[in-house]
């Protein structure tokens, strides 16, 4: 009888130690969660934007810039091209926005949203290049 009591007493102890070890491992690994780079939207080259002209058709704009990421059912005469990049846990380092307005099937106006006060169009958070020769 003494042997069976000793076996019963050690099983909960093992389970408790295993649970404590798993909790400790979870806490230690909780800070090591990898955050992926988030890249969303349409990355437009300066050459593509320069080719965009008032008077182009929707089909020509779609061929040149691609389809906008989100179609707005409330503003069918407006296409927004947005690009966003965030590296891991850092703040977003790049954000661009271009809006194309249509009248009927033709481009009537093009707006580039570059005058952003917090300079989101400039890459930031990246290490400076090594200046040592």
TAJO-V850817 format. One record per pair of residues at least 24 apart in sequence whose C-alpha atoms are under 7 Angstrom apart, sorted by sequence separation. I is the first residue (numbers start at 1). J is the second residue. D is the distance in Angstrom with one decimal. If there is no record, write none. Layout:
I_J_D + I_J_D
//
This chain:
77_101_5.7 + 78_102_6.1 + 77_102_4.9 + 95_120_5.6 + 96_121_6.0 + 77_103_6.5 + 94_120_5.6 + 95_121_5.2 + 93_120_6.5 + 94_121_5.2 + 41_69_5.9 + 94_122_6.2 + 94_123_5.4 + 93_123_4.9 + 93_124_5.1 + 93_125_6.5 + 42_81_6.0 + 42_82_5.9 + 43_83_5.6 + 41_82_5.3 + 42_83_5.2 + 41_83_4.4 + 40_83_5.7 + 41_84_6.4 + 40_84_5.2 + 39_84_5.7 + 40_85_6.6 + 39_85_4.5 + 38_85_5.6 + 39_86_6.6 + 58_105_5.8 + 38_86_5.1 + 57_105_5.5 + 58_106_6.4 + 37_86_5.8 + 38_87_6.4 + 57_106_4.6 + 37_87_4.5 + 56_106_5.4 + 57_107_6.3 + 37_88_4.9 + 55_106_5.1 + 56_107_5.4 + 36_88_5.2 + 55_107_4.9 + 35_88_4.7 + 54_107_4.9 + 55_108_6.4 + 35_89_6.2 + 54_108_5.4 + 54_109_6.2
//
